[in-house]
Structures are given as structure tokens and as C-alpha cells.
Amino acid sequence: MNLKVQWESLSKTDNDLSGLIETGARSLSSKDPLQKVKKKLAVNSLLGGAIFLGYEIILMRFPGWELMICTAMLMLFTLWTIFKNLQLYLQIKEEITETNALHEMERHYNAIRKLMEIQPKVGLLFYPASIAEGFMMGASLSSHKSIDEIMHWPVMIVSLDIMIVVFVPICFWLAKYFAEKAFGEYARQLKMNIDTLRSQD
């Protein structure tokens, strides 16, 4: 059975591919997961914008070159994340027809999986800055001393090094977990749709 015939047979049951459910696949239509992914990407971009503004507040509240370097790195990572989310948002086309169904679903699936994989990996470059920033702000607030002053204490340098070694892997794991939580279900739904169309082509 070719793709066009398969698509038409699915569409007879429901315009949004609900026929896939009758084949035993637990999935939404090809359009529905894409709508949800786009919504997640839009929300993530807005949250990224709010976080970016929060970093500017931190810069004003905690002057000091150490924190400025860390915050600048995190602002760069935030801008990169917003850009990648918006880039995928604009790339996703929700209009799937019988002539481009398999190709478009595969393209969207690959793009979503790529974003889920690359963000935690790129974050490895920035997690130490995030940990250092939190450590320095916390130490400054609890000791009521400037960051420049407390970072001259040897014990603080050693403590910061230990925290970076311990928490970078945890940050990486959490980033992968939240990426899977945000997009994994919809990526799997798309993959099931793709596999169904392939198997009956």
C-alpha cells in the first residue's frame, strides 16, 4: 500500500489521524504533538527571556568581576537556548498532507530529538558558571561580605571546586530529564506515527 492510499485510509476515520489508534498505536495525530511541541517551545522562550532579565538584576545587585564573568556566560547560554527554541518553533509546519506526511514527520522528529540531545551537552560548558554564581551569591549573602573578599579565602576556592565536580554531572542529568519531560512524549508519538506509515506503505 503506498503512502497516499494509507493516508487516505487513515483520514476516513478521522481528519487528525485518529485511525492510528485503531492499528494499536498509542499516539496522537501528527498535528497534535507538533502543536504541543510548539507551545512548549514558545513557553520555554518566554521563560528564557524572564531568566535573562533576572541575570541583569543579579549584575546590578552583586557587582564584582567574578560574578560578571559567570553571569555573562549564563546570559549567553540563555540567548542561545532562546534562539534554538525559536528556530525549531519556526521550522515546525503543522500542515501535514498525504504527499509530504512521512518526510515532514521524520524531519520534525529528528529536529526535536536533536534539540533534546544538544541542549544538555552545550550546557556542560556553562554549568560550572551557574554553580559558581550560586555559590558566590550565597556565600556573600550569608557572610555579609563582598564576593571579591570571600573569594580570597582558600577554603572558599576548595569548596567551590568540590561543588563544581559534584554538581556538574547532576546538572547534566537534570537537563536531560527535563528535556525528556518536556518533549519526549511528543517525540515518541511522532515516532509511532512514522513507524505506522512506514510499515503499511
C-alpha positions as CSV (number, residue, x, y, z in Angstrom):
1,M,0.0,0.0,0.0
2,N,1.5,3.3,-0.9
3,L,1.7,6.3,1.4
4,K,-1.1,8.3,-0.3
5,V,-3.6,5.3,0.0
6,Q,-2.5,4.8,3.6
7,W,-3.0,8.4,4.4
8,E,-6.5,8.5,2.8
9,S,-7.5,5.3,4.7
10,L,-6.4,6.9,7.9
11,S,-8.2,10.2,7.1
12,K,-11.5,8.4,6.5
13,T,-11.7,7.5,10.2
14,D,-10.7,11.0,11.4
15,N,-9.2,14.1,9.9
16,D,-6.5,14.2,12.6
17,L,-5.1,10.6,12.1
18,S,-7.2,9.0,14.9
19,G,-7.1,5.9,12.6
20,L,-3.7,5.3,14.0
21,I,-5.3,4.3,17.3
22,E,-7.2,1.5,15.6
23,T,-3.9,0.0,14.4
24,G,-2.8,-0.4,18.1
25,A,-0.5,2.6,18.2
26,R,-0.8,4.7,21.3
27,S,-0.4,8.1,19.7
28,L,-2.0,11.4,18.9
29,S,-2.3,12.7,15.4
30,S,0.8,14.0,13.6
31,K,-0.6,17.5,14.0
32,D,-1.5,17.3,17.7
33,P,2.0,16.5,19.1
34,L,3.5,19.2,16.9
35,Q,1.1,21.8,18.3
36,K,2.1,20.8,21.8
37,V,5.8,20.9,21.0
38,K,5.3,24.4,19.5
39,K,3.5,25.5,22.7
40,K,6.3,24.1,24.8
41,L,8.9,25.9,22.7
42,A,7.1,29.2,23.0
43,V,6.7,28.9,26.8
44,N,10.4,27.9,27.1
45,S,11.4,31.0,25.0
46,L,9.3,33.3,27.3
47,L,10.8,31.7,30.4
48,G,14.3,32.2,28.9
49,G,13.5,35.9,28.4
50,A,12.5,36.2,32.0
51,I,15.6,34.4,33.2
52,F,17.7,36.8,31.0
53,L,16.2,39.8,32.7
54,G,16.9,38.1,36.1
55,Y,20.6,37.9,35.3
56,E,20.6,41.7,34.7
57,I,19.2,42.2,38.1
58,I,21.9,40.0,39.6
59,L,24.5,42.1,37.9
60,M,23.1,45.2,39.5
61,R,22.7,43.6,42.9
62,F,26.2,41.8,43.1
63,P,28.9,43.9,41.5
64,G,32.3,42.2,41.0
65,W,34.3,40.8,38.1
66,E,33.9,37.2,39.2
67,L,30.1,37.3,39.1
68,M,30.1,39.4,36.0
69,I,32.0,36.7,34.1
70,C,29.7,33.9,35.3
71,T,26.6,35.9,34.6
72,A,27.8,36.9,31.2
73,M,28.3,33.2,30.3
74,L,24.9,32.3,31.6
75,M,23.3,35.1,29.6
76,L,25.0,33.9,26.5
77,F,23.7,30.3,27.1
78,T,20.2,31.7,27.8
79,L,20.2,33.6,24.5
80,W,21.5,30.6,22.6
81,T,18.7,28.4,24.2
82,I,16.0,31.0,23.2
83,F,17.4,31.1,19.7
84,K,17.4,27.3,19.3
85,N,13.8,27.1,20.7
86,L,12.5,29.8,18.4
87,Q,14.4,28.4,15.4
88,L,12.7,25.0,15.9
89,Y,9.3,26.7,16.5
90,L,9.5,28.5,13.2
91,Q,10.7,25.3,11.4
92,I,7.8,23.2,12.5
93,K,5.0,23.1,10.0
94,E,1.7,21.8,11.3
95,E,0.1,21.3,7.9
96,I,0.7,17.7,7.0
97,T,-0.7,16.3,3.7
98,E,-0.7,12.9,2.1
99,T,2.1,14.0,-0.2
100,N,4.6,15.1,2.4
101,A,3.4,13.3,5.6
102,L,6.3,10.8,6.1
103,H,9.0,13.3,5.1
104,E,7.7,16.1,7.3
105,M,7.1,13.9,10.4
106,E,10.6,12.5,10.1
107,R,12.1,16.0,9.7
108,H,10.2,17.3,12.8
109,Y,11.0,14.2,14.8
110,N,14.8,14.4,14.0
111,A,14.8,18.2,14.8
112,I,13.1,17.6,18.2
113,R,15.4,14.8,19.2
114,K,18.4,16.8,18.1
115,L,17.3,19.8,20.3
116,M,16.7,17.4,23.3
117,E,20.2,16.0,22.9
118,I,22.3,19.1,22.2
119,Q,21.0,21.4,24.9
120,P,22.3,19.3,27.9
121,K,25.6,18.8,26.1
122,V,26.1,22.5,25.4
123,G,25.1,23.2,28.9
124,L,28.2,21.3,30.1
125,L,30.2,24.5,29.1
126,F,28.0,26.7,31.3
127,Y,27.0,24.5,34.3
128,P,30.3,25.4,36.2
129,A,29.5,29.1,35.8
130,S,26.0,28.6,37.1
131,I,27.2,26.7,40.1
132,A,30.0,29.2,40.8
133,E,27.4,32.1,40.6
134,G,25.1,30.5,43.0
135,F,27.9,29.6,45.4
136,M,29.4,33.1,45.4
137,M,26.0,34.8,45.9
138,G,25.1,32.5,48.7
139,A,28.4,33.0,50.4
140,S,28.3,36.7,50.0
141,L,24.7,37.0,51.4
142,S,25.5,34.7,54.4
143,S,28.8,36.3,55.3
144,H,27.7,39.9,54.6
145,K,31.0,40.4,52.7
146,S,31.8,41.2,49.1
147,I,32.4,38.4,46.6
148,D,35.9,39.7,45.9
149,E,36.7,39.5,49.6
150,I,35.3,36.0,50.2
151,M,36.9,34.5,47.1
152,H,40.4,35.3,48.6
153,W,39.7,32.7,51.3
154,P,41.4,29.4,50.3
155,V,38.6,27.4,51.9
156,M,36.1,29.0,49.5
157,I,38.2,28.1,46.5
158,V,38.4,24.5,47.6
159,S,34.7,24.4,48.4
160,L,33.8,25.8,45.1
161,D,35.9,23.3,43.2
162,I,34.2,20.4,45.1
163,M,30.8,21.8,44.3
164,I,31.6,22.0,40.6
165,V,32.9,18.5,40.5
166,V,29.8,17.2,42.3
167,F,27.0,19.2,40.8
168,V,28.0,19.4,37.1
169,P,27.0,15.7,36.5
170,I,23.8,16.4,38.4
171,C,23.0,19.4,36.3
172,F,23.6,17.4,33.1
173,W,21.3,14.6,34.3
174,L,18.6,17.1,35.3
175,A,18.9,18.9,31.9
176,K,18.4,15.6,30.1
177,Y,15.5,14.7,32.4
178,F,13.6,18.0,31.9
179,A,14.2,17.9,28.1
180,E,12.7,14.4,28.1
181,K,9.9,15.6,30.3
182,A,9.1,18.5,28.0
183,F,9.4,16.9,24.6
184,G,9.9,13.1,25.0
185,E,6.3,12.1,24.9
186,Y,5.5,14.1,21.8
187,A,8.7,12.8,20.1
188,R,7.6,9.2,20.8
189,Q,4.1,9.9,19.4
190,L,5.6,11.2,16.2
191,K,7.9,8.2,16.0
192,M,4.9,5.8,16.4
193,N,3.1,7.7,13.6
194,I,6.2,7.4,11.4
195,D,6.6,3.7,12.1
196,T,2.9,3.1,11.3
197,L,3.1,4.8,8.0
198,R,6.3,3.0,7.1
199,S,5.0,-0.4,8.0
200,Q,1.9,0.0,5.9
201,D,3.5,1.8,2.9
